[in-house]
């Protein structure tokens, strides 16, 4: 079983509902959903182009999937999530938009969002003690992505290459798109589908714990945690720097 700390909201949140419908799966109820009909793209092709993000569930990565460290428990991880949520305050972002991220389609911020980046960095550090080191197999798999030396160091130290200064928030909407026509059709349809939740300010007041029951199985939502603290993410990040042994060694 693996766990992940993801940017997500409740099942009733409109962004989550639209994202779940787009990918064709509800990770809250662990069930498939009918995907919307798209202009210019048949249902079978749409389903095939969204297979990878469908398995992970609609989300934005904060702490990438990890196996629990041998001396940690799920109950301890849940308790740490509740504690974290009680310390950090909700924060605003200016908005999300449908964009190309390399060869992928994703929802990304309209502009640089310091509080969101700080929130992700704080999550990486706060939950690090719960992460088991990556296996050699997982390291080799990740290294097929032509990582930079810095990204490779982050992979070894933190279990994910795209953290801290390499982090770019995204909520993935597609597989890797090699065909430009597929990419253009998906982007046009996604802009229409997510129109009501893009280009407008959003209050970020929660995060979620997802879990993978067994390797290769679809991820499910374990719990959503509401942020109720009074420490802004940028301040929380400044307090978190150096709290792990790898940063103080």
MARBA-3410 file (N, C-alpha, C, O; in Angstrom, 1 decimal):
249
0.8,-1.2,0.0,0.0,0.0,0.0,0.9,1.3,0.0,1.9,1.3,0.7 ~ 0.5,2.2,-0.8,1.2,3.5,-0.8,0.2,4.6,-0.4,-1.0,4.5,-0.6 ~ 0.7,5.7,0.1,-0.1,6.9,0.4,0.5,8.1,-0.3,1.6,8.1,-0.8 ~ -0.4,9.1,-0.4,0.1,10.4,-1.0,-0.7,11.6,-0.4,-1.8,11.4,0.0 ~ 0.0,12.7,-0.2,-0.6,13.9,0.3,-0.9,14.8,-1.0,0.0,15.2,-1.7
-2.2,15.0,-1.2,-2.6,15.7,-2.4,-3.4,17.0,-2.1,-4.1,17.1,-1.1 ~ -3.3,17.9,-3.1,-4.1,19.1,-3.1,-5.5,18.6,-3.6,-5.6,18.1,-4.7 ~ -6.5,18.7,-2.8,-7.8,18.3,-3.1,-8.8,18.9,-2.1,-8.4,19.4,-1.1 ~ -10.1,18.8,-2.5,-11.1,19.4,-1.7,-12.2,18.3,-1.4,-12.0,17.1,-1.8 ~ -13.3,18.7,-0.8,-14.3,17.7,-0.5,-15.0,17.2,-1.8,-14.8,17.8,-2.9
-15.7,16.1,-1.7,-16.4,15.6,-2.9,-17.5,16.5,-3.4,-17.9,16.4,-4.6 ~ -17.9,17.5,-2.6,-19.0,18.4,-3.0,-18.4,19.6,-3.7,-19.1,20.4,-4.3 ~ -17.1,19.8,-3.7,-16.4,20.9,-4.3,-16.6,20.9,-5.8,-16.3,19.8,-6.4 ~ -16.9,22.0,-6.5,-17.2,22.0,-7.9,-15.9,21.6,-8.7,-16.0,20.9,-9.7 ~ -14.8,22.1,-8.3,-13.6,21.7,-9.0,-13.3,20.2,-9.0,-13.0,19.6,-10.0
-13.5,19.6,-7.8,-13.3,18.2,-7.7,-14.4,17.4,-8.6,-14.0,16.4,-9.2 ~ -15.6,17.9,-8.6,-16.6,17.2,-9.3,-16.3,17.3,-10.8,-16.5,16.3,-11.5 ~ -15.9,18.4,-11.3,-15.5,18.5,-12.7,-14.3,17.7,-13.1,-14.3,17.1,-14.1 ~ -13.3,17.7,-12.2,-12.1,16.9,-12.4,-12.4,15.5,-12.4,-11.9,14.7,-13.3 ~ -13.2,15.0,-11.5,-13.5,13.6,-11.4,-14.3,13.1,-12.7,-14.0,12.1,-13.3
-15.2,14.0,-13.1,-16.0,13.7,-14.4,-15.1,13.6,-15.6,-15.2,12.8,-16.4 ~ -14.2,14.6,-15.7,-13.3,14.6,-16.8,-12.4,13.4,-16.9,-12.3,12.8,-18.0 ~ -11.9,12.9,-15.8,-11.1,11.7,-15.8,-11.9,10.4,-15.8,-11.4,9.4,-16.1 ~ -13.2,10.5,-15.4,-14.0,9.3,-15.5,-13.9,8.4,-14.3,-14.1,7.2,-14.3 ~ -13.6,9.0,-13.1,-13.5,8.2,-11.9,-13.7,9.1,-10.7,-13.2,10.2,-10.6
-14.4,8.5,-9.7,-14.6,9.2,-8.4,-13.8,8.5,-7.3,-14.1,7.4,-6.9 ~ -12.7,9.1,-6.9,-11.8,8.4,-5.9,-12.4,8.5,-4.5,-11.9,7.8,-3.6 ~ -13.4,9.3,-4.3,-14.1,9.3,-3.0,-14.9,8.0,-2.8,-15.0,7.4,-1.7 ~ -15.6,7.6,-3.9,-16.5,6.4,-3.8,-15.9,5.2,-4.5,-16.5,4.2,-4.5 ~ -14.7,5.4,-5.0,-13.9,4.3,-5.7,-14.8,3.7,-6.8,-15.0,2.5,-6.8
-15.3,4.5,-7.7,-16.1,4.0,-8.8,-15.9,4.8,-10.0,-15.5,6.0,-10.0 ~ -16.2,4.2,-11.2,-16.0,4.8,-12.5,-17.2,5.8,-12.7,-18.3,5.6,-12.1 ~ -16.9,6.8,-13.5,-18.0,7.8,-13.8,-18.0,8.0,-15.4,-17.0,7.7,-16.0 ~ -19.2,8.3,-15.9,-19.2,8.6,-17.3,-18.5,9.9,-17.6,-18.7,10.9,-17.0 ~ -17.6,9.9,-18.6,-16.9,11.1,-19.0,-17.8,11.9,-19.9,-18.7,11.4,-20.6
-17.6,13.2,-19.9,-18.4,14.1,-20.8,-18.1,13.8,-22.3,-17.0,13.4,-22.6 ~ -19.1,14.1,-23.1,-18.9,14.0,-24.5,-18.1,15.2,-25.0,-18.4,16.3,-24.6 ~ -17.1,14.9,-25.8,-16.2,16.0,-26.3,-16.5,16.3,-27.8,-16.8,15.4,-28.6 ~ -16.3,17.5,-28.2,-16.4,17.9,-29.6,-15.1,17.4,-30.3,-14.0,17.8,-29.9 ~ -15.3,16.6,-31.4,-14.1,16.2,-32.2,-13.3,15.0,-31.7,-12.3,14.7,-32.4
-13.7,14.4,-30.6,-13.0,13.3,-30.0,-13.9,12.3,-29.5,-14.8,12.6,-28.7 ~ -13.8,11.0,-30.0,-14.8,10.0,-29.6,-14.5,9.5,-28.2,-13.4,9.7,-27.6 ~ -15.5,8.9,-27.6,-15.4,8.5,-26.2,-14.3,7.5,-25.9,-13.6,7.6,-24.9 ~ -14.1,6.6,-26.8,-13.0,5.6,-26.6,-11.6,6.2,-26.6,-10.8,5.9,-25.8 ~ -11.4,7.2,-27.5,-10.1,7.9,-27.6,-9.9,8.7,-26.3,-8.8,8.8,-25.8
-11.0,9.4,-25.9,-10.9,10.3,-24.7,-10.5,9.4,-23.5,-9.7,9.8,-22.7 ~ -11.2,8.3,-23.4,-10.9,7.4,-22.2,-9.5,6.9,-22.2,-8.8,6.9,-21.2 ~ -9.0,6.6,-23.4,-7.6,6.1,-23.5,-6.6,7.2,-23.2,-5.5,6.9,-22.6 ~ -6.9,8.5,-23.6,-5.9,9.6,-23.3,-5.9,10.1,-21.9,-5.1,10.9,-21.5 ~ -6.8,9.6,-21.1,-6.9,10.0,-19.7,-6.7,8.8,-18.7,-7.0,8.9,-17.5
-6.1,7.7,-19.2,-6.0,6.5,-18.3,-5.0,6.7,-17.1,-5.4,6.3,-16.0 ~ -3.9,7.3,-17.3,-2.9,7.4,-16.2,-3.4,8.3,-15.1,-3.4,7.9,-14.0 ~ -3.8,9.6,-15.4,-4.4,10.4,-14.3,-5.6,9.8,-13.7,-5.9,10.1,-12.5 ~ -6.4,9.0,-14.4,-7.6,8.4,-13.8,-7.2,7.5,-12.7,-7.9,7.5,-11.7 ~ -6.1,6.7,-12.9,-5.7,5.8,-11.8,-5.3,6.5,-10.5,-5.6,6.1,-9.4
-4.7,7.7,-10.7,-4.2,8.4,-9.5,-5.3,9.2,-8.9,-5.2,9.7,-7.7 ~ -6.4,9.5,-9.6,-7.5,10.3,-9.1,-7.2,11.8,-9.3,-6.0,12.2,-9.3 ~ -8.2,12.6,-9.5,-8.0,14.0,-9.7,-7.3,14.7,-8.5,-7.8,14.5,-7.4 ~ -6.2,15.4,-8.7,-5.5,15.9,-7.6,-4.4,16.8,-8.1,-4.1,16.9,-9.3 ~ -3.7,17.5,-7.1,-2.5,18.2,-7.4,-1.5,17.6,-6.4,-1.8,17.5,-5.2
-0.3,17.2,-6.8,0.7,16.5,-6.0,1.3,17.5,-5.0,1.8,18.6,-5.4 ~ 1.3,17.2,-3.7,2.0,17.9,-2.7,3.1,17.0,-2.2,4.3,17.4,-2.2 ~ 2.8,15.8,-1.7,3.8,14.8,-1.3,3.5,13.6,-2.1,2.5,12.9,-1.9 ~ 4.4,13.3,-3.1,4.2,12.2,-4.0,4.0,10.8,-3.3,4.4,10.7,-2.2 ~ 3.4,9.9,-4.0,3.1,8.6,-3.4,4.3,7.9,-2.8,5.4,8.0,-3.3
4.1,7.4,-1.6,5.2,6.8,-0.9,4.7,5.6,-0.1,3.5,5.5,0.3 ~ 5.6,4.6,0.2,5.3,3.5,1.1,5.6,4.0,2.5,6.6,4.9,2.7 ~ 4.9,3.6,3.5,5.2,4.0,4.9,6.5,3.4,5.4,6.9,2.3,5.1 ~ 7.2,4.3,6.1,8.5,3.8,6.7,8.1,2.7,7.7,7.0,2.7,8.3 ~ 9.1,1.8,7.9,8.8,0.6,8.7,8.3,0.9,10.1,7.7,0.0,10.7
8.7,2.0,10.7,8.3,2.3,12.1,7.2,3.2,12.2,6.9,3.8,13.2 ~ 6.5,3.5,11.0,5.3,4.3,11.0,4.0,3.6,10.7,4.1,2.5,10.2 ~ 2.9,4.2,11.1,1.6,3.5,10.9,0.6,4.5,10.2,0.9,5.7,10.1 ~ -0.4,3.9,9.6,-1.4,4.7,9.0,-2.1,5.6,10.0,-2.4,6.8,9.7 ~ -2.3,5.1,11.2,-2.9,5.9,12.2,-2.1,7.1,12.6,-2.5,8.2,12.8
-0.8,6.9,12.6,0.2,8.0,12.9,0.2,9.0,11.8,0.3,10.2,12.0 ~ 0.1,8.6,10.5,0.0,9.5,9.4,-1.3,10.3,9.4,-1.2,11.5,9.1 ~ -2.4,9.7,9.8,-3.6,10.4,9.9,-3.5,11.5,11.0,-4.0,12.6,10.8 ~ -2.9,11.1,12.1,-2.8,12.0,13.2,-1.9,13.2,12.8,-2.2,14.4,13.2 ~ -0.8,12.9,12.1,0.1,14.0,11.6,-0.6,14.9,10.7,-0.4,16.1,10.7
-1.5,14.4,9.9,-2.3,15.2,8.9,-3.3,16.1,9.7,-3.4,17.3,9.3 ~ -3.9,15.6,10.7,-4.8,16.4,11.5,-4.0,17.5,12.2,-4.5,18.7,12.2 ~ -2.9,17.2,12.7,-2.0,18.2,13.4,-1.6,19.3,12.4,-1.7,20.5,12.7 ~ -1.2,18.9,11.2,-0.7,19.8,10.2,-1.9,20.8,9.8,-1.7,22.0,9.7 ~ -3.1,20.2,9.6,-4.2,21.0,9.2,-4.6,22.0,10.3,-5.2,23.0,10.0
-4.4,21.7,11.6,-4.7,22.6,12.7,-3.8,23.7,12.8,-4.0,24.7,13.5 ~ -2.6,23.7,12.1,-1.6,24.7,12.2,-1.6,25.7,11.1,-1.4,26.9,11.3 ~ -1.9,25.2,9.9,-1.7,26.0,8.7,-3.0,26.7,8.3,-4.1,26.1,8.4 ~ -3.0,27.9,7.9,-4.2,28.7,7.6,-4.6,28.5,6.1,-3.7,28.3,5.3 ~ -5.9,28.7,5.8,-6.3,28.7,4.4,-5.6,29.8,3.7,-5.2,30.8,4.3
-5.5,29.7,2.4,-4.8,30.8,1.6,-5.5,30.9,0.2,-6.3,30.0,-0.2 ~ -5.3,32.0,-0.4,-5.9,32.3,-1.7,-4.9,32.1,-2.8,-3.7,32.4,-2.7 ~ -5.4,31.7,-4.0,-4.7,31.7,-5.2,-5.5,32.5,-6.2,-6.7,32.6,-6.1 ~ -4.9,33.1,-7.2,-5.6,34.0,-8.1,-6.4,33.2,-9.2,-7.3,33.8,-9.8 ~ -6.1,32.0,-9.4,-6.9,31.2,-10.3,-6.1,30.1,-11.0,-4.9,30.1,-11.0
-6.8,29.2,-11.6,-6.3,28.1,-12.3,-6.7,28.2,-13.8,-7.7,28.9,-14.1 ~ -5.9,27.6,-14.7,-6.2,27.7,-16.1,-5.8,26.4,-16.7,-4.9,25.7,-16.2 ~ -6.4,26.0,-17.9,-6.0,24.8,-18.6,-4.8,25.2,-19.4,-4.8,26.1,-20.3 ~ -3.7,24.4,-19.3,-2.5,24.7,-20.0,-1.8,23.4,-20.4,-2.0,22.4,-19.8 ~ -0.9,23.5,-21.3,0.0,22.4,-21.6,1.2,22.5,-20.7,1.8,23.6,-20.4
1.6,21.4,-20.1,2.7,21.2,-19.2,3.6,20.2,-19.9,3.4,19.0,-19.6 ~ 4.6,20.6,-20.7,5.3,19.7,-21.5,4.4,19.1,-22.5,3.7,19.8,-23.3 ~ 4.3,17.8,-22.5,3.4,17.1,-23.4,2.1,16.7,-22.7,1.3,15.9,-23.3 ~ 1.9,17.2,-21.5,0.7,16.8,-20.7,-0.3,18.0,-20.7,0.1,19.2,-21.0 ~ -1.6,17.8,-20.5,-2.5,18.8,-20.3,-2.9,18.9,-18.8,-3.0,17.8,-18.1
-2.9,20.1,-18.2,-3.1,20.2,-16.8,-3.8,21.5,-16.4,-3.8,22.5,-17.2 ~ -4.4,21.5,-15.3,-4.8,22.8,-14.7,-3.6,23.3,-13.9,-3.1,22.6,-13.0 ~ -3.2,24.5,-14.2,-2.0,25.1,-13.5,-2.4,26.6,-13.1,-3.4,27.1,-13.6 ~ -1.7,27.2,-12.1,-2.0,28.5,-11.7,-1.8,29.5,-12.9,-1.0,29.3,-13.8 ~ -2.6,30.6,-12.9,-2.4,31.6,-13.9,-1.1,32.4,-13.7,-0.6,33.0,-14.7
-0.6,32.4,-12.5,0.6,33.2,-12.2,1.4,32.5,-11.0,0.9,31.5,-10.5 ~ 2.5,33.0,-10.7,3.3,32.4,-9.6,2.5,32.6,-8.3,2.0,33.7,-8.0 ~ 2.4,31.5,-7.5,1.6,31.6,-6.3,2.5,31.2,-5.1,2.6,30.0,-4.8 ~ 3.1,32.2,-4.5,4.0,31.9,-3.4,3.4,31.1,-2.3,4.1,30.2,-1.7 ~ 2.2,31.3,-1.9,1.6,30.6,-0.8,1.4,29.1,-1.1,1.6,28.2,-0.3
1.0,28.9,-2.4,0.8,27.5,-2.8,2.1,26.7,-2.9,2.2,25.6,-2.5 ~ 3.2,27.4,-3.4,4.5,26.7,-3.5,5.0,26.5,-2.1,5.6,25.4,-1.8 ~ 4.8,27.4,-1.2,5.2,27.2,0.2,4.4,26.1,0.9,5.0,25.3,1.7 ~ 3.2,26.0,0.6,2.3,25.0,1.2,2.8,23.6,0.8,3.0,22.7,1.6 ~ 3.2,23.5,-0.5,3.7,22.2,-1.0,5.0,21.9,-0.4,5.2,20.7,0.0
5.9,22.8,-0.3,7.2,22.6,0.3,7.1,22.2,1.8,7.8,21.3,2.3 ~ 6.2,22.8,2.5,6.0,22.5,3.9,5.4,21.0,4.0,5.8,20.3,5.0 ~ 4.5,20.6,3.1,4.0,19.3,3.1,5.1,18.3,2.9,5.2,17.2,3.6 ~ 6.0,18.6,2.0,7.1,17.7,1.7,8.0,17.4,2.9,8.3,16.3,3.2 ~ 8.2,18.5,3.7,9.1,18.3,4.9,8.3,17.7,6.0,8.8,16.8,6.7
7.1,18.1,6.2,6.3,17.7,7.4,6.0,16.2,7.4,6.1,15.6,8.5 ~ 5.8,15.6,6.2,5.5,14.2,6.2,6.6,13.3,5.8,6.4,12.1,5.5 ~ 7.8,13.9,5.8,9.0,13.1,5.3,9.3,11.9,6.2,9.7,10.9,5.7 ~ 9.1,12.0,7.5,9.5,10.9,8.3,8.6,9.7,8.1,8.9,8.6,8.6 ~ 7.5,9.9,7.4,6.6,8.8,7.2,6.9,8.0,5.9,6.4,6.9,5.6
7.9,8.5,5.1,8.2,8.0,3.8,9.3,7.0,3.9,10.4,7.3,4.4 ~ 9.1,5.8,3.4,10.2,4.8,3.3,11.0,5.2,2.1,10.5,5.7,1.1 ~ 12.4,4.9,2.1,13.2,5.2,1.0,12.7,4.5,-0.3,12.2,3.4,-0.2 ~ 12.9,5.1,-1.4,12.6,4.5,-2.7,13.4,3.2,-2.9,14.6,3.2,-2.6 ~ 12.8,2.3,-3.6,13.5,1.1,-3.9,14.4,1.4,-5.2,14.2,2.4,-5.8
15.4,0.5,-5.4,16.2,0.7,-6.6,15.3,0.7,-7.9,15.6,1.4,-8.9 ~ 14.3,-0.2,-7.9,13.4,-0.2,-9.1,12.7,1.1,-9.3,12.6,1.6,-10.4 ~ 12.2,1.7,-8.2,11.5,3.0,-8.3,12.5,4.1,-8.7,12.1,5.0,-9.5 ~ 13.7,4.1,-8.2,14.7,5.1,-8.6,15.0,4.9,-10.1,15.1,6.0,-10.8 ~ 15.2,3.7,-10.6,15.5,3.5,-12.0,14.3,4.0,-12.9,14.5,4.6,-13.9
13.1,3.7,-12.4,11.9,4.1,-13.2,11.9,5.6,-13.3,11.6,6.2,-14.4 ~ 12.1,6.3,-12.2,12.0,7.8,-12.2,13.2,8.4,-13.1,13.0,9.4,-13.7 ~ 14.3,7.7,-13.0,15.5,8.3,-13.8,15.4,8.1,-15.3,16.2,8.6,-16.0 ~ 14.3,7.4,-15.7,14.1,7.4,-17.2,13.6,8.7,-17.8,13.5,8.9,-19.0 ~ 13.3,9.6,-16.9,12.8,10.9,-17.3,13.8,12.0,-17.6,13.5,13.2,-17.6
15.1,11.6,-17.7,16.2,12.5,-18.0,16.3,13.6,-17.0,16.2,14.8,-17.3 ~ 16.4,13.3,-15.7,16.4,14.3,-14.6,17.7,15.1,-14.6,18.8,14.6,-15.1 ~ 17.6,16.3,-14.2,18.8,17.1,-14.0,19.5,16.6,-12.7,18.9,15.9,-11.9 ~ 20.8,17.0,-12.5,21.5,16.6,-11.2,20.7,17.0,-10.0,20.6,16.3,-9.0 ~ 20.2,18.2,-10.0,19.4,18.7,-8.9,18.1,17.8,-8.6,17.8,17.5,-7.5
17.4,17.6,-9.7,16.2,16.7,-9.6,16.5,15.3,-9.1,15.8,14.8,-8.3 ~ 17.7,14.8,-9.6,18.0,13.5,-9.1,18.4,13.5,-7.6,18.0,12.5,-6.9 ~ 19.0,14.5,-7.2,19.3,14.6,-5.7,18.0,14.7,-4.9,17.9,14.1,-3.9 ~ 17.1,15.5,-5.4,15.8,15.6,-4.7,15.1,14.2,-4.7,14.5,13.8,-3.7 ~ 15.2,13.5,-5.8,14.6,12.2,-5.9,15.1,11.3,-4.8,14.4,10.6,-4.1
16.4,11.2,-4.7,17.1,10.4,-3.7,16.7,10.9,-2.2,16.4,10.1,-1.4 ~ 16.8,12.2,-2.0,16.6,12.7,-0.7,15.1,12.8,-0.2,14.8,12.6,0.9 ~ 14.2,13.1,-1.2,12.8,13.4,-0.9,11.8,12.5,-1.5,10.6,12.6,-1.3 ~ 12.3,11.6,-2.4,11.4,10.6,-3.0,10.7,11.1,-4.2,9.8,10.4,-4.8 ~ 11.0,12.4,-4.7,10.3,13.0,-5.8,11.2,14.1,-6.4,11.7,14.9,-5.6
11.4,14.1,-7.7,12.3,15.1,-8.2,11.8,16.5,-8.3,12.6,17.4,-8.5 ~ 10.5,16.7,-8.2,10.0,18.0,-8.5,9.4,18.7,-7.2,8.2,18.9,-7.1 ~ 10.4,19.0,-6.3,10.0,19.6,-5.1,10.8,20.9,-5.0,11.8,21.2,-5.7 ~ 10.4,21.8,-4.0,11.0,23.0,-3.7,11.1,23.9,-5.0,10.1,24.3,-5.6 ~ 12.3,24.3,-5.4,12.5,25.2,-6.5,12.1,24.5,-7.8,12.0,25.2,-8.9
12.0,23.2,-7.9,11.6,22.4,-9.1,10.1,22.2,-9.1,9.6,21.6,-10.1 ~ 9.4,22.6,-8.1,8.0,22.3,-8.0,7.2,23.2,-9.0,7.5,24.4,-9.0 ~ 6.2,22.7,-9.7,5.3,23.4,-10.4,3.9,22.8,-10.2,3.7,21.6,-10.6 ~ 3.0,23.5,-9.6,1.7,22.9,-9.2,1.0,22.6,-10.5,0.9,23.4,-11.5 ~ 0.3,21.4,-10.5,-0.5,21.0,-11.7,-1.5,20.0,-11.2,-1.2,19.2,-10.3
-2.7,20.0,-11.9,-3.7,19.0,-11.7,-3.8,18.3,-13.1,-4.5,18.8,-14.0 ~ -3.2,17.1,-13.2,-3.1,16.5,-14.5,-4.4,16.1,-15.1,-5.3,15.5,-14.4 ~ -4.6,16.3,-16.4,-5.8,16.1,-17.1,-5.6,15.1,-18.3,-6.6,14.7,-18.9 ~ -4.4,14.6,-18.5,-4.2,13.7,-19.6,-3.0,12.8,-19.5,-2.1,13.1,-18.6 ~ -2.9,11.8,-20.3,-1.6,11.1,-20.5,-0.6,12.0,-21.2,-1.0,13.2,-21.5
0.6,11.5,-21.4,1.5,12.2,-22.3,0.9,12.3,-23.7,0.6,11.2,-24.3 ~ 0.8,13.4,-24.3,0.1,13.6,-25.6,1.2,13.8,-26.7,1.8,14.8,-26.8 ~ 1.3,12.8,-27.5,2.3,12.8,-28.6,1.7,13.4,-29.9,2.4,13.9,-30.8 ~ 0.4,13.4,-30.0,-0.3,13.9,-31.2,-0.8,15.3,-31.0,-1.6,15.5,-30.0 ~ -0.4,16.2,-31.8,-0.8,17.6,-31.5,-2.3,17.8,-31.7,-2.9,18.7,-31.0
-2.9,17.1,-32.6,-4.3,17.2,-32.8,-5.1,16.8,-31.6,-6.0,17.5,-31.1 ~ -4.7,15.7,-31.0,-5.3,15.2,-29.7,-5.1,16.3,-28.7,-6.1,16.6,-27.9 ~ -3.9,16.9,-28.6,-3.7,17.9,-27.6,-4.6,19.1,-27.7,-5.1,19.6,-26.8 ~ -4.7,19.6,-29.0,-5.5,20.7,-29.3,-7.0,20.5,-29.0,-7.7,21.3,-28.4 ~ -7.5,19.3,-29.4,-8.9,19.0,-29.1,-9.2,18.9,-27.6,-10.2,19.4,-27.1
-8.3,18.2,-26.9,-8.4,18.0,-25.4,-8.4,19.4,-24.8,-9.2,19.7,-23.9 ~ -7.5,20.3,-25.1,-7.3,21.6,-24.5,-8.6,22.4,-24.7,-9.1,23.0,-23.8 ~ -9.1,22.4,-26.0,-10.3,23.2,-26.3,-11.5,22.7,-25.4,-12.2,23.5,-24.9 ~ -11.6,21.4,-25.4,-12.8,20.9,-24.6,-12.6,21.1,-23.1,-13.6,21.3,-22.4 ~ -11.4,20.9,-22.6,-11.1,21.1,-21.2,-11.4,22.6,-20.8,-11.9,22.8,-19.7
-11.0,23.5,-21.6,-11.3,24.9,-21.3,-12.8,25.2,-21.1,-13.2,25.9,-20.3 ~ -13.6,24.5,-22.0,-15.1,24.7,-21.9,-15.6,23.9,-20.6,-16.4,24.4,-19.9 ~ -15.1,22.7,-20.4,-15.5,21.9,-19.3,-15.2,22.5,-17.9,-16.1,22.5,-17.0 ~ -14.0,23.1,-17.8,-13.6,23.7,-16.5,-13.9,25.2,-16.4,-13.4,25.9,-15.5 ~ -14.7,25.8,-17.3,-14.8,27.2,-17.4,-15.3,27.9,-16.1,-14.9,29.0,-15.8
-16.2,27.2,-15.4,-16.8,27.8,-14.2,-15.8,27.8,-13.0,-16.1,28.5,-12.0 ~ -14.7,27.1,-13.1,-13.8,27.1,-12.0,-12.4,27.6,-12.3,-11.4,27.5,-11.5 ~ -12.2,28.2,-13.5,-10.9,28.7,-13.9,-11.0,30.2,-14.1,-12.1,30.8,-14.3 ~ -9.8,30.8,-14.0,-9.8,32.3,-14.2,-10.4,33.1,-13.1,-10.7,34.2,-13.3 ~ -10.5,32.5,-11.9,-11.1,33.2,-10.8,-10.4,32.8,-9.5,-9.9,31.7,-9.4
-10.4,33.7,-8.6,-9.7,33.4,-7.3,-10.3,32.2,-6.6,-11.5,31.9,-6.8 ~ -9.5,31.5,-5.9,-9.9,30.3,-5.2,-9.3,30.3,-3.8,-8.1,30.5,-3.6 ~ -10.1,30.0,-2.8,-9.6,29.8,-1.4,-9.2,28.3,-1.3,-10.0,27.4,-1.5 ~ -8.0,28.1,-0.9,-7.5,26.7,-0.7,-7.5,26.5,0.8,-6.8,27.1,1.6 ~ -8.4,25.6,1.2,-8.6,25.4,2.6,-8.6,23.9,3.0,-9.2,23.6,4.1
-8.0,23.1,2.2,-8.0,21.7,2.5,-6.9,21.0,1.8,-6.4,21.5,0.8 ~ -6.6,19.8,2.2,-5.7,18.8,1.5,-6.2,17.5,1.8,-7.1,17.3,2.7 ~ -5.7,16.5,1.1,-6.3,15.1,1.3,-5.2,14.1,1.3,-4.1,14.2,0.8 ~ -5.5,13.0,2.0,-4.7,11.8,2.1,-5.3,10.8,1.1,-6.5,10.4,1.4 ~ -4.6,10.4,0.1,-5.0,9.3,-0.8,-4.3,8.1,-0.5,-3.2,8.1,0.1
-4.8,6.9,-0.9,-4.0,5.7,-0.7,-4.3,4.8,-1.9,-5.3,4.8,-2.6 ~ -3.3,4.0,-2.2,-3.3,2.9,-3.2,-3.3,1.6,-2.5,-2.3,1.2,-2.0 ~ -4.5,0.9,-2.6,-4.6,-0.4,-1.8,-3.5,-1.4,-2.1,-3.1,-2.1,-1.2 ~ -3.1,-1.5,-3.4,-2.0,-2.4,-3.8,-1.4,-1.8,-5.0,-2.0,-1.0,-5.7 ~ -0.2,-2.1,-5.3,0.6,-1.5,-6.4,-0.2,-1.7,-7.7,-0.5,-2.8,-8.1
-0.4,-0.6,-8.3,-1.1,-0.6,-9.6,-2.6,-0.4,-9.5,-3.3,-0.2,-10.6 ~ -3.2,-0.5,-8.3,-4.6,-0.3,-8.1,-4.9,1.2,-8.2,-4.1,2.1,-7.9 ~ -6.2,1.6,-8.5,-6.6,3.0,-8.5,-6.5,3.6,-7.1,-6.8,2.9,-6.1 ~ -6.0,4.8,-7.0,-5.9,5.5,-5.7,-7.3,5.9,-5.3,-8.2,6.1,-6.1 ~ -7.5,5.9,-3.9,-8.8,6.3,-3.3,-8.5,7.4,-2.3,-7.4,7.5,-1.8
-9.5,8.2,-2.0,-9.4,9.2,-0.9,-9.6,8.5,0.4,-10.6,7.9,0.7 ~ -8.6,8.7,1.3,-8.8,8.2,2.7,-9.5,9.3,3.5,-10.5,9.0,4.1 ~ -9.0,10.5,3.5,-9.6,11.6,4.3,-9.2,12.9,3.7,-8.2,13.1,3.0 ~ -10.1,13.9,3.9,-9.9,15.3,3.5,-9.7,16.1,4.8,-10.6,15.9,5.7 ~ -8.7,16.9,4.9,-8.4,17.7,6.1,-8.6,19.1,5.8,-8.0,19.7,4.9
-9.4,19.8,6.6,-9.7,21.2,6.5,-8.6,22.0,7.2,-8.3,21.7,8.4 ~ -8.0,23.0,6.6,-7.0,23.9,7.2,-7.7,24.8,8.2,-8.6,25.6,7.8 ~ -7.3,24.8,9.4,-8.0,25.6,10.4,-7.0,26.4,11.3,-7.4,27.0,12.3 ~ -5.7,26.4,10.9,-4.7,27.1,11.7,-4.6,28.6,11.4,-5.5,29.1,10.6 ~ -3.6,29.2,11.9,-3.4,30.6,11.7,-2.0,31.0,11.2,-1.7,32.2,11.2
-1.3,30.0,10.7,0.0,30.2,10.2,0.0,30.2,8.7,-0.4,29.1,8.1 ~ 0.3,31.3,8.0,0.3,31.3,6.6,1.3,30.4,6.0,2.4,30.2,6.7 ~ 1.1,29.8,4.9,2.0,28.8,4.3,3.5,29.3,4.2,4.4,28.6,4.5 ~ 3.6,30.6,3.8,5.0,31.1,3.6,5.7,31.1,5.0,6.9,30.8,5.0 ~ 5.0,31.5,6.0,5.6,31.5,7.4,5.8,30.0,7.8,6.8,29.7,8.4
4.8,29.2,7.5,5.0,27.8,7.9,6.2,27.1,7.3,7.0,26.3,7.9 ~ 6.5,27.5,6.0,7.6,27.0,5.3,8.9,27.4,6.0,9.9,26.7,6.1 ~ 9.0,28.7,6.3,10.2,29.3,6.9,10.5,28.5,8.2,11.7,28.4,8.6 ~ 9.4,28.1,8.9,9.6,27.4,10.2,10.0,26.0,10.0,10.7,25.4,10.8 ~ 9.7,25.4,8.8,9.9,24.0,8.5,11.3,23.7,8.0,11.8,22.6,8.1
12.0,24.7,7.4,13.3,24.5,6.8,14.3,24.1,7.9,14.4,24.7,9.0 ~ 14.9,23.0,7.6,15.9,22.5,8.5,15.4,21.5,9.6,16.2,21.1,10.5 ~ 14.1,21.2,9.6,13.5,20.4,10.6,13.8,18.9,10.4,13.7,18.1,11.3 ~ 14.2,18.5,9.2,14.6,17.1,8.9,16.1,16.9,9.0,16.8,17.8,8.8 ~ 16.4,15.7,9.4,17.8,15.4,9.6,18.7,15.6,8.3,19.8,16.0,8.4
18.1,15.4,7.1,18.9,15.5,5.9,19.2,17.0,5.6,20.2,17.3,4.9 ~ 18.5,18.0,6.2,18.8,19.4,6.0,19.6,19.9,7.1,20.2,21.0,7.0 ~ 19.8,19.2,8.2,20.6,19.7,9.3,21.9,18.9,9.4,22.8,19.2,10.3 ~ 22.1,17.9,8.6,23.3,17.0,8.7,24.5,17.9,8.2,25.6,17.4,8.2
END
